């Protein structure tokens, strides 16, 4: 009887902890629609960020909790990014708020991951489910877009169609991990179906391809192949980066594609990459900080609305120079190191499947969004996730 009561109390404690983590994370995952169009809700989110930051900093300080190596590196990345912008551009309250929010969002994951990694995953998954299902409703009700902004005519709750991907990857990845932990698949299947339909309704080729890779990779069990490791995925990314972004092989294939009536610029991305590399060479050490969208667009007249480099590493080199690039590489190396140690286990293999999709996004987009970073923090805690899945306590 005492054992049963202890189990009940433990279950209640874990439920409350999931709710707490969910509430702490919530203000840092503000939908773009609220940020751009609903001022009062945006203000509430900002106040929530302050409360969340105060709570988690006090939590870490009072418990004298050790901050992980990857968290320290991430703080350095964000701090340099803000400082570089402050020196070269100007002070921006928005950039400061975003920088602090990124740090606090990942600190919440880092602080609770040591002892309560599955509660962190469950809270994040619940948050993504709410956002993705609400975004799906806006896609159905407003097929031509919920609102328009200066750069895009069709945006929904989560923003422009390509931005969906930044939430879909961690959401689908976490749902696969959670289903492996609980041995219940219904929740995961529902989320995958909604992500698939959303990608079709959004008409984003990037989003469709990412969802296809994740869905096919999971259901066809491709992630179980021996070559599917974090190191191999990274090598593959480097090859594609050098081939398509740096050496611009598509330029040499242009005559062939023109004969076939195809465009080889990848919606203007090859122009953006070329111009960005030229600018990086002019200020390679410290970059240029975060410049205004108008300044960035003026750099690439051949491409419409080029507000960033459309490549993760080029954007870091442009905005923060070699200093920021080295820090980002160190961050990713820490993630790869942990994943590689558990490469034979299914949890790590599922994470690598999501990592492949993140690398694809890093190839064609410049995502500094919290969802992808927070998922990489989960990947860095693969050891703890693996141990929880191995023990597999009953989950109701």
C-alpha positions as CSV (number, residue, x, y, z in Angstrom):
1,X,0.0,0.0,0.0
2,X,2.8,2.4,0.9
3,X,4.5,1.6,-2.4
4,X,1.3,2.4,-4.3
5,X,0.9,5.7,-2.5
6,X,4.5,6.6,-3.2
7,X,3.9,5.9,-6.9
8,X,0.8,8.0,-6.9
9,X,2.6,10.9,-5.3
10,X,5.4,10.6,-7.7
11,X,3.0,10.7,-10.6
12,X,1.3,13.8,-9.2
13,X,4.7,15.5,-8.8
14,X,5.7,14.7,-12.3
15,X,2.4,16.1,-13.7
16,X,2.9,19.3,-11.8
17,X,6.5,19.5,-13.0
18,X,5.4,19.1,-16.6
19,X,2.9,22.0,-16.1
20,X,5.6,24.2,-14.5
21,X,8.1,23.6,-17.4
22,X,5.3,24.2,-19.9
23,X,4.5,27.5,-18.4
24,X,8.1,28.5,-18.1
25,X,8.7,27.7,-21.8
26,X,5.4,29.1,-23.1
27,X,6.4,32.8,-23.3
28,X,9.6,32.0,-25.3
29,X,7.6,30.3,-28.0
30,X,5.4,33.2,-29.1
31,X,3.7,32.7,-32.5
32,X,4.9,35.2,-35.1
33,X,1.3,36.4,-35.7
34,X,1.0,37.7,-32.1
35,X,4.5,39.2,-32.3
36,X,3.7,41.1,-35.5
37,X,0.0,41.9,-35.3
38,X,-1.5,41.6,-31.8
39,X,0.2,44.1,-29.6
40,X,-1.6,43.3,-26.3
41,X,-0.8,39.6,-26.5
42,X,2.8,40.4,-27.5
43,X,3.0,42.5,-24.4
44,X,1.7,39.6,-22.2
45,X,4.3,37.3,-23.8
46,X,7.0,39.8,-23.0
47,X,5.9,40.0,-19.4
48,X,5.8,36.2,-19.3
49,X,9.4,36.2,-20.5
50,X,10.5,38.4,-17.6
51,X,8.7,36.2,-15.0
52,X,10.1,33.0,-16.6
53,X,13.7,34.5,-16.6
54,X,13.5,35.5,-13.0
55,X,12.2,32.1,-11.9
56,X,14.7,30.0,-13.7
57,X,17.7,32.2,-12.8
58,X,16.6,32.0,-9.1
59,X,16.1,28.2,-9.5
60,X,19.6,27.7,-10.8
61,X,21.2,30.1,-8.3
62,X,19.4,28.9,-5.2
63,X,20.1,25.2,-6.0
64,X,23.7,26.1,-7.0
65,X,23.1,24.1,-10.1
66,X,26.0,23.6,-12.4
67,X,25.5,24.9,-15.9
68,X,26.4,22.4,-18.7
69,X,29.3,23.0,-21.2
70,X,26.9,23.3,-24.1
71,X,24.8,25.9,-22.2
72,X,28.0,28.0,-21.6
73,X,28.9,27.9,-25.3
74,X,25.3,28.8,-26.2
75,X,25.4,31.8,-23.8
76,X,28.7,32.9,-25.5
77,X,27.1,32.7,-28.9
78,X,24.2,34.8,-28.0
79,X,26.3,37.3,-26.0
80,X,28.7,37.8,-28.8
81,X,25.8,38.2,-31.3
82,X,24.3,40.9,-29.2
83,X,27.6,42.7,-28.4
84,X,28.7,42.7,-32.0
85,X,25.3,44.2,-33.1
86,X,25.6,46.8,-30.3
87,X,29.1,47.8,-31.4
88,X,28.5,47.8,-35.2
89,X,24.8,48.7,-35.7
90,X,23.1,50.1,-32.6
91,X,21.2,49.2,-29.5
92,X,18.0,47.3,-30.2
93,X,15.5,46.5,-27.5
94,X,14.1,43.8,-29.8
95,X,17.4,42.1,-30.3
96,X,18.1,42.3,-26.5
97,X,14.8,40.7,-25.8
98,X,15.3,38.0,-28.4
99,X,18.8,37.2,-27.1
100,X,17.7,36.9,-23.5
101,X,14.6,34.8,-24.5
102,X,16.9,32.4,-26.5
103,X,19.2,32.0,-23.5
104,X,16.4,31.5,-21.0
105,X,14.5,29.1,-23.2
106,X,17.5,26.9,-23.5
107,X,18.4,27.4,-19.8
108,X,15.0,26.0,-18.8
109,X,15.7,22.8,-20.8
110,X,19.3,22.6,-19.4
111,X,18.3,23.2,-15.8
112,X,15.6,20.5,-15.7
113,X,17.3,18.0,-18.1
114,X,19.6,16.5,-15.5
115,X,16.9,14.9,-13.4
116,X,13.7,15.4,-15.3
117,X,14.5,15.1,-19.0
118,X,11.2,13.2,-19.9
119,X,9.1,15.9,-18.2
120,X,11.0,18.5,-20.3
121,X,10.2,16.5,-23.5
122,X,6.6,16.1,-22.5
123,X,6.2,19.8,-21.8
124,X,7.9,20.8,-25.0
125,X,5.8,18.3,-27.0
126,X,2.6,19.6,-25.5
127,X,3.6,23.2,-26.4
128,X,4.4,22.2,-30.0
129,X,1.1,20.3,-30.4
130,X,-0.9,23.3,-29.3
131,X,1.0,25.6,-31.7
132,X,0.9,23.3,-34.7
133,X,-2.8,22.4,-34.2
134,X,-3.8,26.1,-33.9
135,X,-1.7,26.9,-36.9
136,X,-3.4,24.1,-38.8
137,X,-6.8,25.7,-38.0
138,X,-5.6,29.0,-39.4
139,X,-4.5,27.2,-42.6
140,X,-8.0,25.7,-43.0
141,X,-9.9,28.9,-42.2
142,X,-7.6,31.3,-44.0
143,X,-6.1,29.4,-47.0
144,X,-4.8,32.6,-48.6
145,X,-3.1,33.6,-45.4
146,X,-4.2,35.0,-42.0
147,X,-2.3,38.2,-42.5
148,X,0.3,39.9,-44.8
149,X,3.4,41.8,-43.8
150,X,6.0,43.9,-45.6
151,X,7.8,40.9,-47.1
152,X,5.2,38.1,-47.5
153,X,1.6,38.3,-48.6
154,X,0.6,34.9,-47.0
155,X,1.4,34.3,-43.3
156,X,-0.4,32.2,-40.7
157,X,-0.2,31.8,-36.9
158,X,3.4,30.5,-37.1
159,X,4.4,33.0,-39.8
160,X,5.5,32.4,-43.3
161,X,5.2,28.9,-44.8
162,X,8.9,28.1,-44.6
163,X,8.9,28.9,-40.8
164,X,6.5,26.0,-40.2
165,X,9.5,23.7,-40.6
166,X,11.3,25.2,-37.6
167,X,8.5,23.9,-35.4
168,X,7.7,20.7,-37.3
169,X,11.2,19.2,-37.0
170,X,11.5,19.3,-33.2
171,X,7.8,18.5,-32.7
172,X,7.9,15.4,-34.9
173,X,11.3,14.4,-33.4
174,X,10.0,14.7,-29.8
175,X,6.8,12.9,-30.6
176,X,8.9,9.9,-32.0
177,X,11.1,9.9,-28.8
178,X,8.0,10.2,-26.6
179,X,6.3,7.3,-28.4
180,X,9.4,5.2,-27.9
181,X,9.3,6.0,-24.2
182,X,5.6,5.4,-23.6
183,X,5.1,2.7,-26.3
184,X,2.0,4.6,-27.4
185,X,1.9,5.8,-31.0
186,X,-1.5,7.5,-31.4
187,X,-0.3,10.9,-30.3
188,X,2.7,10.8,-32.7
189,X,0.6,9.6,-35.7
190,X,-1.9,12.4,-35.2
191,X,0.9,15.0,-35.1
192,X,2.6,13.6,-38.1
193,X,-0.6,13.6,-40.1
194,X,-1.3,17.3,-39.2
195,X,2.3,18.3,-40.1
196,X,2.0,16.5,-43.5
197,X,-1.3,18.2,-44.3
198,X,0.0,21.6,-43.1
199,X,3.0,21.3,-45.4
200,X,0.7,20.6,-48.3
201,X,-1.6,23.5,-47.5
202,X,1.3,25.9,-47.0
203,X,2.8,25.1,-50.4
204,X,6.4,25.3,-49.2
205,X,8.7,22.9,-51.1
206,X,11.2,23.1,-48.2
207,X,8.6,22.2,-45.7
208,X,7.2,19.4,-47.8
209,X,10.7,17.8,-48.3
210,X,11.6,18.0,-44.6
211,X,8.3,16.4,-43.5
212,X,8.7,13.8,-46.1
213,X,12.2,12.9,-44.9
214,X,11.1,12.7,-41.3
215,X,8.0,10.7,-42.1
216,X,9.6,8.3,-44.5
217,X,12.7,8.0,-42.4
218,X,10.6,6.9,-39.4
219,X,8.0,4.6,-41.0
220,X,10.5,2.9,-43.3
221,X,13.0,2.6,-40.4
222,X,15.7,4.3,-42.5
223,X,17.1,5.8,-39.3
224,X,18.2,2.3,-38.2
225,X,20.7,2.0,-41.0
226,X,24.3,1.7,-39.7
227,X,25.4,4.7,-41.8
228,X,22.8,6.9,-40.1
229,X,25.1,8.6,-37.5
230,X,25.6,12.1,-36.3
231,X,29.2,12.1,-37.8
232,X,28.0,10.9,-41.2
233,X,25.2,13.4,-41.2
234,X,27.6,16.2,-40.5
235,X,30.0,15.0,-43.2
236,X,27.1,14.9,-45.6
237,X,26.2,18.5,-44.7
238,X,29.8,19.7,-45.2
239,X,29.9,18.1,-48.7
240,X,26.6,19.7,-49.7
241,X,27.7,23.0,-48.2
242,X,31.0,23.1,-50.1
243,X,29.4,21.8,-53.3
244,X,26.3,24.0,-53.6
245,X,27.0,27.0,-51.4
246,X,30.8,27.7,-51.7
247,X,31.7,26.1,-55.1
248,X,28.3,26.9,-56.6
249,X,28.2,23.8,-58.8
250,X,24.7,24.7,-59.9
251,X,26.1,27.6,-61.9
252,X,28.0,25.2,-64.1
253,X,24.8,23.2,-64.7
254,X,22.8,26.2,-65.6
255,X,22.8,25.6,-69.4
256,X,21.4,22.1,-68.9
257,X,18.7,23.3,-66.6
258,X,17.7,26.2,-68.9
259,X,17.2,23.7,-71.7
260,X,14.9,21.8,-69.4
261,X,13.1,25.0,-68.5
262,X,14.2,24.8,-64.9
263,X,15.6,27.5,-62.6
264,X,18.9,26.8,-60.9
265,X,19.0,29.7,-58.5
266,X,16.9,27.8,-55.8
267,X,14.5,30.8,-55.6
268,X,17.4,33.3,-55.7
269,X,19.5,31.5,-53.0
270,X,22.5,31.1,-55.2
271,X,22.6,34.9,-55.7
272,X,22.2,35.4,-52.0
273,X,25.0,33.0,-51.1
274,X,27.4,34.6,-53.6
275,X,26.8,38.2,-52.4
276,X,27.0,37.1,-48.7
277,X,30.4,35.3,-49.2
278,X,31.7,38.5,-50.9
279,X,30.6,40.6,-47.9
280,X,32.0,38.1,-45.4
281,X,35.5,38.4,-47.0
282,X,35.4,42.2,-46.3
283,X,34.9,41.7,-42.5
284,X,35.8,38.1,-41.7
285,X,36.6,38.4,-38.0
286,X,33.7,40.1,-36.5
287,X,31.1,40.3,-39.3
288,X,28.5,43.0,-39.3
289,X,26.0,42.3,-36.5
290,X,22.3,42.0,-37.1
291,X,21.5,44.6,-39.7
292,X,18.0,45.8,-40.7
293,X,16.0,43.9,-43.3
294,X,16.2,46.9,-45.6
295,X,20.1,46.9,-45.5
296,X,20.2,43.1,-46.2
297,X,17.8,43.3,-49.1
298,X,19.8,46.1,-50.7
299,X,22.8,43.7,-50.9
300,X,21.1,41.2,-53.2
301,X,18.9,43.0,-55.8
302,X,18.6,39.8,-57.8
303,X,16.5,38.1,-55.1
304,X,13.2,39.3,-53.6
305,X,13.1,39.9,-49.9
306,X,16.5,38.5,-49.1
307,X,16.6,39.5,-45.4
308,X,19.1,36.8,-44.4
309,X,21.8,34.6,-46.0
310,X,19.5,31.6,-46.5
311,X,22.2,29.4,-45.0
312,X,22.8,28.9,-41.3
313,X,26.6,29.1,-41.3
314,X,26.9,31.9,-43.8
315,X,24.5,33.9,-41.7
316,X,26.6,33.3,-38.6
317,X,29.8,34.3,-40.5
318,X,28.1,37.4,-41.8
319,X,26.6,38.6,-38.6
320,X,29.3,37.5,-36.1
321,X,32.3,36.7,-38.2
322,X,34.8,33.9,-37.5
323,X,34.4,34.4,-33.7
324,X,30.7,33.5,-33.8
325,X,31.2,30.8,-36.4
326,X,33.8,29.0,-34.2
327,X,31.4,29.1,-31.2
328,X,28.5,27.7,-33.3
329,X,30.8,24.9,-34.5
330,X,31.8,24.1,-31.0
331,X,28.2,24.0,-29.9
332,X,27.3,21.5,-32.7
333,X,30.4,19.4,-32.0
334,X,29.2,18.9,-28.4
335,X,25.8,17.7,-29.7
336,X,27.5,15.4,-32.2
337,X,29.8,14.0,-29.5
338,X,26.9,13.0,-27.3
339,X,24.9,11.5,-30.2
340,X,27.8,9.5,-31.5
341,X,28.4,7.9,-28.1
342,X,24.9,6.3,-28.3
343,X,24.8,5.8,-32.1
344,X,23.7,2.1,-31.7
345,X,20.6,3.0,-29.7
346,X,17.3,3.8,-31.2
347,X,16.8,7.1,-29.3
348,X,20.0,8.5,-30.7
349,X,19.1,7.2,-34.1
350,X,15.7,9.0,-34.0
351,X,17.5,12.2,-32.9
352,X,19.9,11.8,-35.9
353,X,16.9,11.5,-38.2
354,X,15.7,14.9,-37.0
355,X,19.3,16.3,-37.1
356,X,19.5,15.4,-40.8
357,X,16.4,17.6,-41.4
358,X,17.9,20.3,-39.3
359,X,21.0,20.2,-41.4
360,X,18.9,20.5,-44.5
361,X,17.2,23.6,-43.1
362,X,20.7,24.9,-42.2
363,X,21.6,24.5,-45.8
364,X,18.8,26.6,-47.3
365,X,17.6,28.8,-44.4
366,X,19.2,30.9,-41.7
367,X,17.3,29.7,-38.7
368,X,18.2,31.3,-35.4
369,X,14.9,30.1,-33.9
370,X,14.6,28.7,-30.4
371,X,12.8,25.5,-31.3
372,X,15.7,24.0,-33.2
373,X,18.3,25.1,-30.6
374,X,16.2,23.7,-27.8
375,X,15.9,20.4,-29.6
376,X,19.6,20.2,-30.0
377,X,19.8,20.6,-26.2
378,X,17.6,17.5,-25.9
379,X,20.0,15.7,-28.3
380,X,22.9,16.7,-26.1
381,X,21.1,14.9,-23.2
382,X,20.7,11.7,-25.2
383,X,22.3,9.7,-22.3
384,X,19.6,10.7,-19.9
385,X,16.8,10.1,-22.4
386,X,18.3,6.7,-23.3
387,X,18.4,5.7,-19.6
388,X,14.8,6.8,-19.0
389,X,13.6,4.8,-22.0
390,X,15.6,1.8,-20.9
391,X,13.9,1.8,-17.5
392,X,10.5,2.5,-19.2
393,X,8.3,3.1,-16.2
394,X,4.6,2.8,-16.7
395,X,3.1,6.0,-18.2
396,X,-0.6,6.6,-18.0
